[in-house]
Amino acid sequence: MDLLQASYNDGEGMEERADGGSGGGELENPSSSPDSSPPRLLPAKSAAPRVDDTTLALTVAQNNLTKSRPIDPNQHLVAFNPTYDQLWTPIYGPAHPYAKDGLAQGNRNHKLGFVEDANIDSFVFDEQIYTFQKYGFAADPSGTEIVGDLNALSKNGGNTVFSAPQQEQKRRRIEAKKEDEDEDLENVDKEEVENPATDTWLLKNKKSPWAGKKEGLQGELTEEQKKYAEEHAKKKEEKGASQDKGEAVVEKTTFHGKEEKDYQGRSWIAPPKDAKATNDHCYIPKRLVHTWSGHTKGVSAIRFFPKSGHLILSAGMDTKVKIWDVFNSGKCMRTYMGHSKAVRDICFTNDGTKFLSAGYDKNIKYWDTETGQVISTFSTGKVPYVVKLNPDEDKQNILLAGMSDKKIVQWDMNSGQITQEYDQHLGAVNTITFVDNNRRFVTSSDDKSLRVWEFGIPVVIKYISEPHMHSMPSISVHPNSNWLAAQSLDNQILIYSTRERFQLNKKKRFAGHIVSGYACQVNFSPDGRFVMSGDGEGRCWFWDWKSCKVFRTLKCHDQVCIGVEWHPLEQSKVATCSWDGLIKYWGLVLTMTVFAYGKRRSHWKQDRHMHQSLQVHLQTSNCMTWGTWKGDELSCG
C-alpha cells in the first residue's frame, strides 16, 4: 500500500508540473499507455523514529560474558543467577600472598611483599651463568639455541657445571662400553664363553681380578717409612688425648676470712648449733637485706649450704666460684679458681663438705669446700651443662653430668671411671632431676622433650614430647615430691606429676613473666605454698601454688635474674643472682615493739638478717612507754 501510495503521489506531482509548463495542456498518463515503462520500486518509509540498537547489543553481550566468566570469591553481591559451574570453578591467576581469602598464605621475600619468579628459575639461571663463565657457552633463554663457544659445547658433551662430575661421566662411559661388548658376545656360543681356553672367554674376562700383573707381598718398611708412621701415630694419640680432656689450668684458692678455725677448733664451714627453722609458714620477702658483690662478670648459679643455709655458693662467668657468709659477716669467705672459662653449674654434696663445679672449659671439678683443694677432675671433651650427685647417702660417689653432645654421663668418683651413658636425647642436656625416692631421674634437653630414666639403666621409661612443647632449661621438685615444675621457654611454668604416668597437670599453669631465651631458675618455698622464678627483665616472680595467681613481683636486678633460691631455714628469705654480677638477699620488714613500765628494762633482739646482736636499751620513768624498732631506728612514744 505504501508503494502504491507513493506512485500515486508521484503521478499527481508530474501532472501538476506538466500543466504549469505547457500553459494548461494535458499530459497523457503513462500508465494508461501500453508501451510505458514499468513503475520504479522506491525504498520503504516509516513514520516511527529510528532506534539505535548498539546499546542493546552491548547489554546482551555483557550479560552473556557475565554468565561465562568466573565469579570473584571476594564479591558479596551477584546481580544474576550463577550456574553450578561458575560457583565451583577454580580461582584463576596467582593468589595474593597476603590476601585474606582463606587461601594458603605466601612468604615475604621482598621488603615490599612477595615477588614471584616470572621468567626463569634461580637454579637454572645460576647453572647457565656459571657454565658460561667456566666453559664459555650457555643456553639461550629465548629459545633452544646455544650461545657462546660451540666447540667447547661439543667437547664437553653439553654438560653444565651442575652435571655429573668427570669421574662419574667416565664411569658411565665405561659401563656403556661394557654393555656394547656384552651385546657383541650375545651371538657367540655359550660354550666358548665359559671355556677359559678360548679367546672369547679372555675377551669377556680381560678385566677379571686375577688378570694382569700381580703385585708382590708388602715388604718391610724402610727407616723413613717407619719414622713417618711413628710420628703420625704419636700425633693421633695426642689429638685424641686432647679431645678427651678439657683445658688444663692451675687450681688456686684464697681464704678471705679471719681464721679457718675458731677457738673451739670448729671449721669455718660448720653450721651454727642454733640454726633451725623458726616457723613452718613461709612469707613473701619485701625488702633488700644485703648485697654480695665480688664477681667481675655475671653470676650463673647460686646454692645454699645444705640444711642450714649459713653459707651460699655462687658460680661466676669470671671463671671463679665463691662462697659467702649469710648469718654473720656477710662477706666472701673463700674463692675457688680452677676453671679457664665461665662456670656453668654447681652442686653441693648432702653434707656440704664438698661440691662440684662444671665449666665451659669442658671440665667438671670436685672441690673440698673447707680447704679449696681439687679432689678430682672429670672430662669427656664436651661441655657439661648440668652436674648432679645422687641424693642417696650411700651413692654420694655417683656423679651425673648432662653434656653438650646429647649424653648423660655417669661417673664413679672413687675410681674415676665412666660407669654408664644415657644417650637417647637429640640435643644438649639441660637438667637432671631425681624423683621417686631417687630411683628415677628426669632430664630435659634442647630437643624440646622430657625423658624419664631408671637410675643405672640407659633405657627411657617415659618419653614426653608434644608439638606445642618448648625447651625446658630448669626443673624443680615440689617439697611433697609429687610434682615437677618445668620452666618452659614460651613464658610459662608447667607442672608434671612424678607418679608413674608423668602427666601434665593442665589445671596448674604459672605465667606472666618473660623468660624466652633465658634459662631462669624455677623454685619452691620450703612449705610448698609459693612458686618463684626469675625473668629476663630482672624481676623475681611469686605465685600462689593453689590458685596459680601472681602473688608478688620484686624488681631485683638491672639485668636477667637468672637464679633464685629460698633459704632452707629462714622462711621469709630469698637469694637472687643476675648477669649484673650481684647476689641479693631479700627479706621481710622487721618491726619490734618494746614495752616497759615503772623501772629500767632492756630488751635484746637477734637479727637473723646478719645475725648481729642488737641491744635496745630503754630507760623509763614511772610511766608506760612503747618503743618501736623499725629498720635501723628506734622510736619511742
C-alpha positions as CSV (number, residue, x, y, z in Angstrom):
1,M,0.0,0.0,0.0
2,D,2.9,2.4,0.8
3,L,4.4,1.7,-2.6
4,L,1.1,2.3,-4.4
5,Q,0.5,5.5,-2.4
6,A,4.0,6.7,-3.3
7,S,3.3,6.0,-7.0
8,Y,0.0,7.8,-6.9
9,N,1.5,10.8,-5.2
10,D,4.3,10.9,-7.8
11,G,1.8,10.8,-10.7
12,E,-0.1,13.7,-9.3
13,G,3.1,15.8,-9.0
14,M,4.1,15.1,-12.5
15,E,0.7,16.1,-13.9
16,E,0.8,19.4,-12.0
17,R,4.3,20.2,-13.3
18,A,3.1,19.3,-16.9
19,D,0.1,21.7,-16.7
20,G,2.2,24.5,-15.4
21,G,4.8,24.1,-18.1
22,S,2.6,23.8,-21.1
23,G,0.2,26.5,-20.2
24,G,-2.7,24.3,-19.4
25,G,-2.1,21.5,-21.9
26,E,-3.0,17.9,-21.0
27,L,-0.3,15.3,-20.1
28,E,-1.0,11.8,-21.0
29,N,-0.9,9.2,-18.1
30,P,2.0,6.9,-18.7
31,S,0.3,4.0,-17.0
32,S,-2.5,4.2,-19.5
33,S,-0.1,3.6,-22.3
34,P,0.7,0.0,-23.1
35,D,4.3,1.0,-24.1
36,S,5.1,2.9,-21.0
37,S,8.0,1.7,-18.7
38,P,7.2,-0.4,-15.5
39,P,6.9,1.5,-12.2
40,R,10.0,2.1,-10.1
41,L,10.3,0.4,-6.6
42,L,11.3,3.0,-4.0
43,P,12.6,2.3,-0.5
44,A,10.1,1.9,2.2
45,K,9.4,4.7,4.6
46,S,8.2,4.6,8.2
47,A,6.7,7.3,10.4
48,A,8.3,5.6,13.5
49,P,11.6,7.2,14.8
50,R,14.9,5.4,14.1
51,V,16.2,3.5,17.2
52,D,19.9,2.8,17.8
53,D,20.3,-0.8,18.9
54,T,24.0,-0.7,19.7
55,T,23.4,-0.3,23.4
56,L,21.0,-3.2,23.4
57,A,23.6,-5.4,21.6
58,L,26.3,-4.4,24.1
59,T,24.0,-5.2,27.0
60,V,23.2,-8.6,25.7
61,A,26.8,-9.3,25.0
62,Q,27.8,-8.2,28.5
63,N,25.1,-10.5,30.1
64,N,26.4,-13.4,28.1
65,L,30.0,-12.6,29.1
66,T,29.0,-12.3,32.8
67,K,27.4,-15.7,32.7
68,S,30.5,-17.2,31.2
69,R,33.3,-15.7,33.3
70,P,34.2,-16.8,36.8
71,I,32.9,-15.2,39.9
72,D,35.2,-13.2,42.2
73,P,35.4,-15.0,45.5
74,N,35.6,-11.6,47.3
75,Q,32.3,-10.4,45.7
76,H,29.5,-10.1,48.2
77,L,26.7,-9.3,45.7
78,V,25.8,-11.2,42.5
79,A,23.4,-9.4,40.1
80,F,22.4,-12.6,38.3
81,N,21.8,-16.3,39.0
82,P,25.2,-18.0,38.5
83,T,25.4,-21.5,37.2
84,Y,26.8,-24.5,39.1
85,D,30.0,-24.5,37.1
86,Q,30.5,-20.8,37.9
87,L,30.1,-21.4,41.6
88,W,32.6,-24.3,41.7
89,T,35.1,-23.2,39.1
90,P,38.7,-22.9,40.4
91,I,40.2,-19.5,41.0
92,Y,42.2,-18.1,38.1
93,G,45.5,-16.3,38.3
94,P,48.2,-16.2,41.0
95,A,47.0,-15.9,44.6
96,H,48.0,-12.8,46.5
97,P,50.3,-13.9,49.3
98,Y,48.7,-11.7,52.0
99,A,45.0,-11.7,50.8
100,K,42.6,-12.7,53.5
101,D,40.6,-15.1,51.3
102,G,41.3,-18.3,53.1
103,L,43.9,-19.5,50.7
104,A,47.4,-20.5,51.7
105,Q,49.5,-17.5,52.7
106,G,52.8,-16.9,51.0
107,N,56.1,-15.7,52.5
108,R,57.5,-12.2,52.3
109,N,60.7,-12.4,50.2
110,H,61.0,-8.7,49.5
111,K,60.6,-5.6,51.6
112,L,57.5,-4.6,49.6
113,G,55.9,-8.0,49.6
114,F,56.1,-11.3,47.7
115,V,57.9,-11.4,44.3
116,E,57.2,-14.3,42.1
117,D,59.7,-15.8,39.7
118,A,58.3,-14.7,36.3
119,N,60.7,-16.0,33.6
120,I,63.4,-18.4,34.8
121,D,64.1,-20.4,38.0
122,S,67.0,-19.1,40.1
123,F,68.8,-22.5,39.9
124,V,68.5,-22.7,36.1
125,F,69.9,-19.1,35.9
126,D,72.8,-19.9,38.2
127,E,73.6,-23.1,36.3
128,Q,73.7,-21.3,32.9
129,I,75.7,-18.3,34.1
130,Y,78.3,-20.5,35.9
131,T,78.5,-22.7,32.8
132,F,79.1,-19.7,30.6
133,Q,81.8,-18.4,33.0
134,K,83.6,-21.7,33.1
135,Y,83.1,-23.3,29.6
136,G,82.1,-20.3,27.5
137,F,78.6,-21.5,26.4
138,A,75.1,-21.4,27.7
139,A,71.5,-22.0,26.7
140,D,69.6,-19.1,25.2
141,P,66.6,-18.3,27.4
142,S,64.6,-17.1,24.4
143,G,64.7,-20.4,22.6
144,T,66.5,-23.7,22.2
145,E,69.7,-22.3,20.7
146,I,73.1,-22.3,22.3
147,V,75.1,-19.1,22.6
148,G,78.9,-18.9,23.1
149,D,81.7,-21.3,22.2
150,L,80.1,-24.2,20.2
151,N,83.5,-26.1,20.2
152,A,83.5,-26.1,23.9
153,L,79.9,-27.4,23.9
154,S,80.8,-30.4,21.7
155,K,84.0,-31.1,23.6
156,N,82.2,-31.0,27.0
157,G,79.3,-33.1,25.7
158,G,76.7,-30.4,26.6
159,N,77.3,-30.9,30.3
160,T,76.9,-27.9,32.6
161,V,78.8,-27.2,35.8
162,F,76.0,-28.8,37.8
163,S,76.0,-32.0,35.7
164,A,77.8,-35.2,36.8
165,P,81.5,-34.8,37.6
166,Q,84.2,-36.1,35.3
167,Q,84.7,-39.3,37.3
168,E,81.1,-40.2,37.1
169,Q,81.0,-39.4,33.4
170,K,84.0,-41.7,32.9
171,R,82.3,-44.5,34.8
172,R,79.2,-44.2,32.7
173,R,81.2,-44.3,29.5
174,I,83.0,-47.5,30.7
175,E,79.7,-49.1,31.6
176,A,78.2,-48.2,28.3
177,K,81.2,-49.6,26.5
178,K,80.9,-52.8,28.6
179,E,77.2,-53.1,27.6
180,D,78.1,-52.8,24.0
181,E,80.7,-55.6,24.4
182,D,78.2,-57.8,26.1
183,E,75.8,-57.2,23.2
184,D,78.5,-58.4,20.8
185,L,79.0,-61.5,22.8
186,E,75.4,-62.5,22.9
187,N,75.6,-64.0,19.5
188,V,78.7,-66.1,20.5
189,D,78.4,-69.8,21.5
190,K,78.0,-70.1,25.3
191,E,80.5,-73.0,25.4
192,E,83.2,-70.7,24.1
193,V,82.3,-68.0,26.6
194,E,82.5,-70.5,29.5
195,N,85.7,-72.2,28.3
196,P,88.9,-70.4,29.7
197,A,91.0,-71.8,26.8
198,T,89.1,-69.8,24.2
199,D,89.7,-66.2,23.0
200,T,86.1,-65.4,23.6
201,W,86.5,-66.1,27.3
202,L,89.6,-64.0,27.5
203,L,87.8,-61.1,25.7
204,K,85.0,-61.2,28.3
205,N,87.1,-61.7,31.4
206,K,90.0,-59.4,30.4
207,K,89.3,-57.2,33.4
208,S,88.9,-60.1,35.9
209,P,90.6,-59.7,39.4
210,W,93.3,-62.2,38.5
211,A,94.1,-60.7,35.1
212,G,97.2,-58.6,34.6
213,K,100.4,-58.2,36.6
214,K,100.0,-59.4,40.2
215,E,101.6,-57.3,42.9
216,G,104.0,-58.9,45.3
217,L,103.7,-59.1,49.0
218,Q,104.4,-55.9,51.0
219,G,108.0,-56.0,52.2
220,E,109.4,-54.4,55.3
221,L,109.1,-50.7,55.8
222,T,112.1,-48.5,55.2
223,E,113.6,-46.4,58.0
224,E,112.0,-43.3,56.6
225,Q,108.6,-45.0,56.4
226,K,108.9,-46.3,60.0
227,K,109.8,-42.8,61.3
228,Y,106.8,-41.3,59.5
229,A,104.4,-43.9,60.8
230,E,105.6,-43.4,64.4
231,E,105.2,-39.6,64.1
232,H,101.8,-40.0,62.7
233,A,100.7,-42.4,65.5
234,K,102.1,-40.0,68.1
235,K,100.2,-37.0,66.7
236,K,97.0,-39.0,66.5
237,E,97.3,-40.1,70.1
238,E,98.0,-36.6,71.3
239,K,95.0,-35.3,69.4
240,G,92.7,-38.0,70.9
241,A,94.0,-37.2,74.4
242,S,93.4,-33.5,74.0
243,Q,89.8,-34.2,72.8
244,D,89.1,-36.5,75.8
245,K,90.3,-33.9,78.3
246,G,89.3,-30.3,78.9
247,E,91.6,-27.3,79.1
248,A,94.2,-27.6,81.8
249,V,94.5,-24.8,84.4
250,V,96.3,-24.4,87.7
251,E,93.9,-24.7,90.6
252,K,94.2,-22.0,93.3
253,T,92.1,-20.9,96.2
254,T,92.1,-17.9,98.5
255,F,90.6,-17.7,102.0
256,H,89.2,-14.3,102.9
257,G,88.0,-14.9,106.5
258,K,89.8,-14.1,109.7
259,E,90.7,-17.7,110.6
260,E,89.7,-21.1,109.3
261,K,89.0,-22.5,112.8
262,D,87.5,-20.8,115.8
263,Y,88.8,-21.0,119.4
264,Q,87.0,-24.4,119.9
265,G,88.6,-25.9,116.8
266,R,85.4,-25.8,114.7
267,S,85.8,-25.3,111.0
268,W,84.5,-22.1,109.3
269,I,82.0,-24.2,107.3
270,A,80.5,-25.7,110.4
271,P,76.8,-24.7,110.7
272,P,75.7,-22.9,113.9
273,K,74.2,-25.0,116.6
274,D,71.2,-22.9,117.0
275,A,70.3,-22.9,113.3
276,K,66.8,-24.3,113.0
277,A,63.6,-23.4,111.3
278,T,61.8,-20.6,113.2
279,N,58.5,-21.1,111.5
280,D,56.9,-23.6,109.3
281,H,54.9,-21.0,107.5
282,C,56.7,-19.1,104.6
283,Y,56.2,-15.5,103.7
284,I,57.0,-13.5,100.6
285,P,60.0,-11.1,101.1
286,K,59.5,-7.4,100.6
287,R,62.8,-5.5,101.0
288,L,66.5,-5.9,100.2
289,V,68.5,-7.1,103.2
290,H,72.0,-7.5,101.8
291,T,74.0,-7.4,98.6
292,W,77.1,-9.5,97.8
293,S,79.3,-8.1,95.1
294,G,82.6,-9.7,94.1
295,H,82.2,-11.3,90.7
296,T,83.6,-9.2,87.9
297,K,81.1,-10.8,85.5
298,G,77.7,-12.3,85.7
299,V,76.6,-14.9,88.2
300,S,75.1,-18.0,86.6
301,A,74.0,-20.1,89.6
302,I,73.7,-19.9,93.4
303,R,73.3,-22.7,96.0
304,F,72.6,-22.5,99.8
305,F,74.6,-24.7,102.1
306,P,72.5,-27.9,102.7
307,K,70.1,-28.0,105.6
308,S,71.5,-24.9,107.5
309,G,71.9,-22.3,104.7
310,H,74.5,-20.3,106.7
311,L,76.7,-20.1,103.5
312,I,75.8,-19.5,99.9
313,L,77.9,-20.7,96.9
314,S,78.0,-18.8,93.6
315,A,79.2,-19.7,90.2
316,G,80.5,-16.8,88.1
317,M,81.2,-16.2,84.5
318,D,84.6,-14.8,85.6
319,T,85.7,-18.4,85.9
320,K,85.6,-18.3,89.7
321,V,83.4,-19.9,92.4
322,K,82.9,-18.0,95.6
323,I,81.3,-18.9,98.9
324,W,79.7,-16.2,101.1
325,D,78.7,-15.9,104.7
326,V,75.0,-15.4,105.3
327,F,74.4,-15.2,109.0
328,N,77.4,-13.3,110.5
329,S,79.7,-11.0,108.5
330,G,78.1,-11.2,105.1
331,K,81.5,-11.3,103.4
332,C,83.2,-13.6,100.9
333,M,84.8,-16.5,102.8
334,R,86.7,-18.3,100.0
335,T,87.3,-18.1,96.3
336,Y,87.9,-21.2,94.2
337,M,89.9,-20.7,91.0
338,G,90.2,-23.8,88.8
339,H,88.4,-23.1,85.5
340,S,89.7,-21.3,82.5
341,K,86.2,-20.4,81.2
342,A,82.9,-19.4,82.7
343,V,81.4,-21.8,85.3
344,R,78.0,-23.2,84.2
345,D,76.7,-25.1,87.2
346,I,77.5,-26.1,90.8
347,C,76.2,-28.8,93.2
348,F,76.8,-29.5,96.9
349,T,77.1,-32.9,98.5
350,N,74.5,-33.8,101.1
351,D,76.7,-32.7,104.0
352,G,78.1,-29.6,102.2
353,T,81.8,-30.5,102.8
354,K,82.4,-31.0,99.1
355,F,80.9,-29.6,95.9
356,L,81.0,-30.0,92.1
357,S,81.6,-27.3,89.5
358,A,81.1,-27.5,85.7
359,G,82.6,-25.0,83.4
360,Y,82.7,-24.2,79.7
361,D,86.3,-25.4,79.7
362,K,84.8,-28.9,79.4
363,N,86.0,-29.8,83.0
364,I,84.0,-31.0,86.0
365,K,85.9,-30.4,89.2
366,Y,85.3,-32.0,92.6
367,W,86.3,-29.5,95.4
368,D,86.8,-29.7,99.1
369,T,84.7,-26.8,100.5
370,E,86.8,-26.2,103.6
371,T,90.3,-26.3,102.1
372,G,89.6,-25.3,98.5
373,Q,91.6,-28.3,97.1
374,V,90.5,-30.1,93.9
375,I,89.9,-33.7,94.8
376,S,89.4,-34.9,91.2
377,T,88.7,-33.7,87.7
378,F,86.4,-35.3,85.1
379,S,86.0,-34.6,81.4
380,T,84.7,-36.2,78.2
381,G,85.9,-33.5,75.9
382,K,82.4,-31.9,75.7
383,V,80.9,-29.0,77.6
384,P,78.9,-30.1,80.8
385,Y,75.7,-28.1,81.1
386,V,74.5,-29.6,84.4
387,V,76.0,-31.7,87.2
388,K,74.2,-33.6,89.8
389,L,75.0,-36.1,92.6
390,N,72.8,-39.0,93.5
391,P,70.9,-37.8,96.7
392,D,71.1,-41.2,98.4
393,E,73.6,-41.2,101.3
394,D,75.2,-44.5,100.1
395,K,75.5,-43.1,96.5
396,Q,77.3,-39.8,97.1
397,N,80.1,-41.0,94.9
398,I,77.9,-41.2,91.8
399,L,78.1,-38.2,89.5
400,L,75.7,-37.5,86.7
401,A,76.5,-34.8,84.1
402,G,74.4,-33.6,81.1
403,M,76.7,-32.9,78.2
404,S,76.5,-30.8,75.0
405,D,76.9,-34.0,72.9
406,K,73.3,-35.2,73.9
407,K,74.5,-37.6,76.5
408,I,74.1,-38.0,80.3
409,V,77.4,-39.4,81.6
410,Q,77.7,-41.3,84.9
411,W,81.0,-41.4,86.8
412,D,82.1,-43.3,89.8
413,M,84.1,-40.6,91.6
414,N,86.0,-43.2,93.7
415,S,87.5,-44.9,90.7
416,G,87.2,-42.0,88.2
417,Q,85.7,-44.4,85.6
418,I,82.6,-43.8,83.5
419,T,80.1,-46.4,84.6
420,Q,77.1,-45.6,82.4
421,E,76.0,-43.4,79.5
422,Y,72.4,-42.4,78.7
423,D,72.3,-41.3,75.1
424,Q,68.7,-41.1,73.8
425,H,68.4,-37.3,73.7
426,L,68.6,-35.4,70.3
427,G,70.0,-32.2,71.8
428,A,72.2,-30.8,74.6
429,V,71.0,-31.9,78.0
430,N,69.9,-29.1,80.3
431,T,68.6,-30.5,83.6
432,I,68.8,-33.7,85.7
433,T,66.2,-34.1,88.4
434,F,65.8,-37.1,90.7
435,V,62.3,-38.3,91.6
436,D,60.6,-41.4,93.1
437,N,62.9,-41.8,96.1
438,N,65.9,-41.3,93.8
439,R,65.2,-44.4,91.8
440,R,64.5,-42.4,88.7
441,F,65.5,-39.2,87.2
442,V,64.0,-36.8,84.7
443,T,66.1,-35.0,82.1
444,S,65.2,-32.1,79.7
445,S,67.0,-31.2,76.6
446,D,67.2,-28.7,73.7
447,D,65.2,-31.2,71.7
448,K,62.1,-29.9,73.5
449,S,61.4,-33.2,75.2
450,L,61.4,-34.7,78.7
451,R,62.7,-38.2,79.3
452,V,62.4,-40.4,82.4
453,W,65.1,-42.9,83.2
454,E,65.6,-45.7,85.7
455,F,68.9,-44.9,87.6
456,G,71.7,-47.1,86.2
457,I,69.6,-48.3,83.2
458,P,70.2,-46.4,79.9
459,V,66.6,-47.1,78.6
460,V,63.9,-44.4,78.5
461,I,60.9,-45.5,80.5
462,K,58.8,-42.4,79.7
463,Y,59.2,-40.1,76.7
464,I,57.3,-36.8,76.8
465,S,57.2,-34.7,73.6
466,E,54.4,-32.7,72.1
467,P,54.3,-30.4,69.1
468,H,53.4,-27.4,71.4
469,M,56.3,-28.0,73.8
470,H,59.3,-25.8,74.1
471,S,62.7,-26.3,75.6
472,M,62.7,-26.5,79.4
473,P,66.1,-25.3,80.8
474,S,65.1,-25.5,84.5
475,I,63.2,-28.1,86.6
476,S,62.4,-28.2,90.3
477,V,60.7,-30.7,92.5
478,H,57.8,-29.7,94.8
479,P,58.6,-30.2,98.6
480,N,55.9,-33.0,98.7
481,S,57.8,-34.8,95.8
482,N,54.6,-35.3,93.9
483,W,55.1,-32.6,91.3
484,L,57.7,-31.2,88.9
485,A,57.8,-27.5,87.9
486,A,59.4,-27.0,84.5
487,Q,60.3,-23.6,83.2
488,S,59.2,-23.5,79.6
489,L,60.7,-21.0,77.1
490,D,57.2,-20.0,76.0
491,N,56.9,-17.8,79.1
492,Q,55.1,-20.2,81.4
493,I,55.8,-22.8,84.1
494,L,54.3,-26.2,83.5
495,I,53.6,-28.8,86.2
496,Y,54.1,-32.5,85.7
497,S,53.3,-35.4,88.0
498,T,56.1,-37.5,89.3
499,R,54.0,-40.6,89.5
500,E,54.0,-43.5,87.1
501,R,52.5,-41.7,84.1
502,F,54.2,-38.3,84.5
503,Q,51.2,-36.5,83.2
504,L,50.9,-32.7,82.6
505,N,48.7,-31.0,85.1
506,K,46.6,-28.8,82.8
507,K,44.9,-27.1,85.8
508,K,48.2,-25.6,87.1
509,R,50.0,-23.1,84.9
510,F,52.0,-20.2,86.0
511,A,52.5,-17.3,83.6
512,G,53.1,-13.6,83.4
513,H,56.9,-13.5,83.3
514,I,59.2,-13.1,80.3
515,V,61.9,-15.9,80.1
516,S,62.1,-16.5,76.4
517,G,65.8,-17.2,75.6
518,Y,66.9,-17.3,79.2
519,A,67.5,-20.4,81.5
520,C,65.9,-18.7,84.5
521,Q,65.7,-20.9,87.5
522,V,62.3,-22.0,89.0
523,N,62.0,-23.0,92.7
524,F,59.5,-23.6,95.5
525,S,59.2,-22.3,99.0
526,P,60.1,-24.8,101.8
527,D,56.4,-25.2,102.7
528,G,55.3,-25.6,99.1
529,R,52.9,-22.7,99.2
530,F,54.7,-20.5,96.7
531,V,56.4,-20.9,93.3
532,M,59.1,-18.4,92.3
533,S,61.1,-17.7,89.2
534,G,63.4,-15.0,87.8
535,D,62.7,-13.4,84.4
536,G,64.6,-11.7,81.6
537,E,63.8,-8.2,82.9
538,G,65.5,-8.6,86.3
539,R,62.3,-9.4,88.3
540,C,61.5,-12.1,90.8
541,W,58.0,-13.5,90.5
542,F,56.0,-15.3,93.2
543,W,52.9,-17.3,92.5
544,D,50.4,-18.9,94.9
545,W,50.6,-22.7,94.4
546,K,46.9,-23.4,94.9
547,S,45.3,-20.5,92.9
548,C,48.2,-20.1,90.3
549,K,47.8,-16.4,90.6
550,V,50.7,-13.9,90.8
551,F,51.3,-13.1,94.5
552,R,54.1,-10.5,94.2
553,T,56.9,-9.3,91.9
554,L,60.2,-7.8,93.0
555,K,62.4,-5.7,90.8
556,C,65.7,-7.3,91.9
557,H,68.3,-6.6,89.2
558,D,69.0,-4.4,86.2
559,Q,69.8,-7.4,84.0
560,V,68.4,-11.0,83.8
561,C,67.5,-12.6,87.1
562,I,68.9,-16.0,86.3
563,G,68.9,-17.8,89.7
564,V,66.5,-17.8,92.7
565,E,66.9,-19.8,95.9
566,W,64.7,-19.9,99.0
567,H,66.6,-20.1,102.3
568,P,66.1,-23.6,103.8
569,L,65.5,-22.3,107.4
570,E,64.6,-18.7,107.2
571,Q,61.1,-18.9,105.7
572,S,61.0,-15.3,104.6
573,K,64.5,-15.0,103.0
574,V,65.2,-15.4,99.3
575,A,68.5,-15.1,97.4
576,T,68.7,-14.0,93.8
577,C,71.6,-13.7,91.3
578,S,71.9,-12.0,88.0
579,W,74.1,-11.4,85.0
580,D,75.0,-8.0,86.5
581,G,77.4,-9.8,88.9
582,L,75.4,-9.2,92.1
583,I,73.8,-11.6,94.6
584,K,71.0,-10.1,96.6
585,Y,69.3,-11.3,99.8
586,W,65.7,-10.4,100.4
587,G,63.5,-10.5,103.5
588,L,60.6,-9.0,105.4
589,V,60.4,-5.6,107.0
590,L,61.3,-6.3,110.7
591,T,59.3,-4.3,113.3
592,M,59.9,-4.8,117.0
593,T,57.9,-3.3,119.9
594,V,59.3,-2.8,123.4
595,F,57.1,-2.3,126.4
596,A,58.4,-1.1,129.8
597,Y,56.7,0.1,133.0
598,G,58.0,1.6,136.1
599,K,61.7,0.8,136.0
600,R,64.7,0.3,133.9
601,R,64.3,-2.6,131.4
602,S,66.5,-3.7,128.5
603,H,65.4,-5.9,125.5
604,W,67.7,-7.9,123.2
605,K,66.8,-8.9,119.6
606,Q,68.7,-11.3,117.5
607,D,68.5,-10.2,113.8
608,R,68.9,-13.1,111.6
609,H,69.4,-11.0,108.5
610,M,73.1,-10.7,109.6
611,H,72.9,-12.4,113.0
612,Q,74.2,-9.3,114.7
613,S,73.3,-8.7,118.3
614,L,71.3,-5.5,118.6
615,Q,70.8,-4.2,122.1
616,V,67.7,-2.0,122.6
617,H,68.2,-0.2,126.0
618,L,65.2,1.7,127.1
619,Q,65.3,3.7,130.3
620,T,61.9,5.0,131.5
621,S,60.4,6.7,134.5
622,N,57.3,5.7,136.4
623,C,55.2,5.8,133.2
624,M,54.1,3.5,130.4
625,T,56.3,3.7,127.3
626,W,56.1,2.0,124.0
627,G,59.2,1.6,121.8
628,T,59.2,0.5,118.2
629,W,62.3,-0.6,116.3
630,K,61.9,-0.5,112.5
631,G,64.8,-0.9,110.2
632,D,67.7,0.8,112.0
633,E,65.7,3.4,114.0
634,L,64.1,3.2,117.5
635,S,61.1,5.4,118.0
636,C,59.6,5.9,121.4
637,G,56.2,7.3,122.3
